[in-house]
Amino acid sequence: MQIKLSNLSFKYNKKAPFVLNNVSYTFNTGSIYALQGKNGAGKTTLGKLILGLLKPTKGEIYFDDTNAIKISAGKRADSIGYLFQNPDLQLFASTVLEELTFPFELKKELTDEKKNEISTLLEKFHLAGFEKRFPLAMSGGEKQRLALATIMSRNVDFLILDEPTSSIDSKGQSFITSFINDFVGAGGGAIVISHNDEFLSNLQNVTNLNLDGGTIYEKKN
């Protein structure tokens, strides 16, 4: 999968300055993109534009050869997973199991095959035995693993992770590092927004990017 930004610009209202200004860049699966920049540089805004939570003021986003304007936010979520800095924002069910099964029950797609996939995800994300737990009562690392499991239940091609180490301990950081490396190694793609240089240094196949003054550019090592 390819995500292409073409002269992308965005501001929050007519009188506000541009947060992003004529940004052009192409992200491909098979690579990790470490996106850094000062607070307020527009990193999270860029992620939300790609996912369809915000609409560009000017410019286009393409998924492969399709203009993203033709794809709803719901459809984008089938191929792009977004991990918020605060996983509480994407957990809403009363139990861990319901968090994973509800979207498929709603679409009448909770087949035996999908139930088996969910059981595998519970094992992979160290959540087996947590099925009846209330998600918002879990630790930061447990919430993050659950949020990731819900994303991976959709078999996405690309991940956008916003400060994924901000609320987890060293064990959790080790897990998220291995998860991202394995996901991309299997053919996925990832945009990682982070200020944690030590964490970023443990990721593989990384392209280091900086967002500054509304422009994105590759950092030279």
C-alpha positions as CSV (number, residue, x, y, z in Angstrom):
1,M,0.0,0.0,0.0
2,Q,1.1,3.5,-0.7
3,I,0.0,6.8,1.0
4,K,0.8,9.8,-1.1
5,L,0.5,13.4,0.1
6,S,0.3,15.9,-2.7
7,N,0.7,19.7,-1.9
8,L,-1.3,19.0,1.3
9,S,-2.2,22.1,3.4
10,F,-4.3,22.5,6.5
11,K,-5.5,25.2,8.9
12,Y,-8.1,25.0,11.5
13,N,-10.1,28.1,10.5
14,K,-9.9,30.8,7.9
15,K,-8.0,33.3,10.2
16,A,-5.6,30.7,11.5
17,P,-2.1,30.2,10.1
18,F,-1.4,27.0,8.1
19,V,-0.4,24.1,10.3
20,L,0.7,22.2,7.2
21,N,1.8,24.0,4.1
22,N,2.2,22.2,0.7
23,V,3.4,19.0,2.2
24,S,4.3,16.3,-0.4
25,Y,5.6,12.9,0.6
26,T,5.0,9.2,-0.2
27,F,4.8,6.5,2.5
28,N,5.1,2.9,1.4
29,T,4.5,-0.4,3.1
30,G,7.7,-2.3,4.1
31,S,9.1,0.8,5.9
32,I,8.8,2.6,9.2
33,Y,8.7,6.3,9.2
34,A,9.7,8.1,12.4
35,L,8.0,11.5,12.3
36,Q,9.4,14.1,14.7
37,G,9.1,17.8,15.2
38,K,8.3,20.4,17.9
39,N,5.0,20.4,19.8
40,G,2.4,22.0,17.6
41,A,4.3,21.2,14.4
42,G,1.3,19.3,13.0
43,K,2.3,15.7,13.4
44,T,-1.0,14.5,15.0
45,T,-2.9,16.7,12.5
46,L,-1.1,15.0,9.6
47,G,-2.2,11.6,11.0
48,K,-5.8,12.7,11.4
49,L,-5.8,14.0,7.8
50,I,-4.6,10.7,6.5
51,L,-7.2,8.8,8.5
52,G,-10.0,11.2,7.4
53,L,-10.8,12.6,10.8
54,L,-9.9,16.1,9.3
55,K,-10.3,17.4,5.8
56,P,-7.4,19.1,3.9
57,T,-7.7,22.8,3.3
58,K,-5.9,22.3,0.1
59,G,-4.1,19.4,-1.7
60,E,-4.8,15.7,-2.0
61,I,-4.1,12.4,-0.3
62,Y,-4.0,9.2,-2.4
63,F,-4.2,5.6,-1.3
64,D,-2.4,3.8,-4.1
65,D,-4.0,5.5,-7.1
66,T,-7.3,6.4,-5.5
67,N,-8.0,10.0,-4.3
68,A,-8.8,9.7,-0.6
69,I,-11.7,12.1,-1.0
70,K,-13.6,9.2,-2.5
71,I,-13.0,7.0,0.6
72,S,-14.9,7.6,3.9
73,A,-13.1,7.6,7.2
74,G,-14.8,4.3,8.0
75,K,-13.4,2.6,4.9
76,R,-10.0,4.1,5.5
77,A,-10.0,2.4,8.9
78,D,-10.2,-1.0,7.1
79,S,-6.7,-0.5,5.8
80,I,-5.2,2.1,8.1
81,G,-5.0,1.7,11.9
82,Y,-4.5,4.7,14.2
83,L,-3.2,4.3,17.7
84,F,-4.0,7.4,19.7
85,Q,-1.6,8.7,22.3
86,N,-4.3,8.1,24.9
87,P,-5.8,4.6,24.2
88,D,-8.8,5.5,26.4
89,L,-10.1,7.5,23.4
90,Q,-10.6,4.3,21.3
91,L,-11.9,1.9,24.0
92,F,-15.6,2.0,24.7
93,A,-17.0,-1.5,25.4
94,S,-17.7,-3.0,28.9
95,T,-15.4,-5.9,28.5
96,V,-12.2,-6.8,26.6
97,L,-13.9,-9.5,24.6
98,E,-16.7,-7.2,23.6
99,E,-14.2,-4.6,22.5
100,L,-12.9,-7.1,20.0
101,T,-16.2,-8.7,18.9
102,F,-18.7,-5.8,18.9
103,P,-17.7,-4.3,15.4
104,F,-18.1,-7.7,13.8
105,E,-21.4,-8.4,15.6
106,L,-22.7,-5.1,14.4
107,K,-21.9,-6.0,10.8
108,K,-23.0,-9.6,11.2
109,E,-19.5,-10.8,10.5
110,L,-18.7,-12.6,13.7
111,T,-18.1,-15.9,12.1
112,D,-16.4,-18.9,13.7
113,E,-13.3,-18.0,11.7
114,K,-13.3,-14.5,13.1
115,K,-13.8,-15.8,16.6
116,N,-10.7,-17.9,16.2
117,E,-8.8,-14.9,14.9
118,I,-9.9,-13.0,18.0
119,S,-8.7,-15.8,20.3
120,T,-5.3,-15.7,18.5
121,L,-5.1,-11.9,19.0
122,L,-5.9,-12.3,22.7
123,E,-2.9,-14.6,23.0
124,K,-0.6,-12.5,20.8
125,F,-1.3,-9.3,22.8
126,H,-1.0,-11.0,26.2
127,L,-4.7,-10.5,26.9
128,A,-5.9,-14.1,27.3
129,G,-7.7,-14.4,30.6
130,F,-8.6,-10.7,30.5
131,E,-11.8,-11.3,28.4
132,K,-14.2,-10.1,31.2
133,R,-12.1,-7.2,32.4
134,F,-13.3,-3.6,32.1
135,P,-11.0,-2.0,29.6
136,L,-10.7,1.4,31.2
137,A,-9.7,-0.2,34.5
138,M,-6.6,-1.8,33.0
139,S,-3.1,-0.4,33.1
140,G,-1.7,1.8,30.4
141,G,0.2,-1.0,28.7
142,E,-2.8,-3.3,28.8
143,K,-5.0,-0.7,27.3
144,Q,-2.5,0.0,24.6
145,R,-2.3,-3.8,23.7
146,L,-6.1,-4.0,23.6
147,A,-6.3,-1.0,21.3
148,L,-3.7,-2.5,19.0
149,A,-5.6,-5.9,19.1
150,T,-8.8,-4.1,18.0
151,I,-6.8,-2.4,15.1
152,M,-5.2,-5.7,14.0
153,S,-8.6,-7.5,14.0
154,R,-9.3,-5.5,10.8
155,N,-6.1,-6.8,9.1
156,V,-4.9,-3.3,8.3
157,D,-2.0,-2.6,5.9
158,F,-0.7,0.6,7.6
159,L,-0.3,1.9,11.1
160,I,-0.1,5.4,12.5
161,L,1.1,5.4,16.1
162,D,1.0,8.7,18.0
163,E,3.5,8.8,20.9
164,P,3.1,5.0,21.5
165,T,5.6,5.0,24.5
166,S,4.2,7.9,26.4
167,S,2.2,5.9,29.0
168,I,3.9,2.5,29.2
169,D,6.8,1.1,31.1
170,S,10.0,-0.4,29.7
171,K,8.4,-3.9,29.3
172,G,5.6,-2.2,27.3
173,Q,8.1,-0.4,25.2
174,S,9.9,-3.6,24.4
175,F,6.5,-5.2,23.3
176,I,5.5,-2.2,21.1
177,T,9.0,-2.2,19.5
178,S,8.8,-5.9,18.6
179,F,5.3,-5.5,17.4
180,I,6.1,-2.7,15.0
181,N,9.2,-4.4,13.7
182,D,7.3,-7.7,13.1
183,F,4.3,-5.9,11.5
184,V,6.5,-4.1,9.0
185,G,8.7,-7.1,8.4
186,A,5.6,-9.0,7.4
187,G,4.8,-6.3,4.7
188,G,3.0,-3.6,6.6
189,G,3.9,0.0,6.9
190,A,4.1,2.4,9.9
191,I,4.3,6.1,10.7
192,V,5.5,6.5,14.3
193,I,5.1,9.9,15.9
194,S,7.5,10.0,18.8
195,H,10.0,12.2,20.8
196,N,11.6,9.0,22.3
197,D,14.9,8.7,20.5
198,E,15.9,5.5,22.3
199,F,12.7,3.8,21.3
200,L,13.0,5.0,17.7
201,S,16.6,3.7,17.5
202,N,15.4,0.1,18.1
203,L,13.0,0.2,15.1
204,Q,14.1,-1.4,11.9
205,N,14.0,-0.1,8.3
206,V,13.4,3.4,9.6
207,T,13.2,6.6,7.5
208,N,13.6,9.6,9.8
209,L,11.4,12.5,9.0
210,N,11.0,16.0,10.5
211,L,8.0,18.2,10.4
212,D,8.9,21.9,10.7
213,G,7.3,25.1,9.5
214,G,4.5,23.1,7.9
215,T,7.0,21.2,5.7
216,I,8.1,17.5,6.0
217,Y,11.6,16.4,5.1
218,E,14.0,13.5,5.6
219,K,16.5,13.9,8.3
220,K,20.1,13.2,7.4
221,N,22.0,10.9,9.8
